[in-house]
């Protein structure tokens, strides 16, 4: 199966991503933009959620109104730590979603991800999962996270990021060709240290002001 990549090209998403890329953007601005862009991306990623008619009473009359059929069946899984920035905005739009966390850090020499934390809802096999991480660079962390999630047998998995590199997309879909990638941009490629060019720098450091 050929891996699917969906680029979210809404003008507001593209504008806010450009603001995030600028080197002069402050930590506070970066954090606010991350929350805003994640909310907008969640709108696009969830546009095919099923609806069901439910009876409600308006001030004028009763009616069958379209309501989300599976809001409580969604799980947002953040790849720590930078994934927290995307998670917060998405939760504003989907407050009933459950939340999971996967803690991974990248070995600076091998670039291989090492897991240090994993916690997801116990009934995840009945749920659709959105895995969130701002950057898909080498693809190793995303690939490892989804592989770990597969052990819990979720109903479906989608991966959501702000910026992806072609190398990361290729590596990810070699391992998970059935998992669609939603991103705001596919950039040129990686530098010798595994960072995306032009990218936006280290999303975790910019989000938390640690560099």
Secondary structure by P-SEA (a helix, b strand, c coil): cbbbbbbbccaaaaaaaaaaacccccaaaaaaaaaaaaaaaaaaaacccbbbbbbbbccccccccccccccccbbbbbccccaaaaaaaaaaacccbbbbbbbbbccccccbbbbcccccccccccbbbbbbbcccccaaaaaaaaaaaaaacccbbbbbbccccaaaaaaaaaccccbbbbbcccccccccccccccccccaaaaaaccc
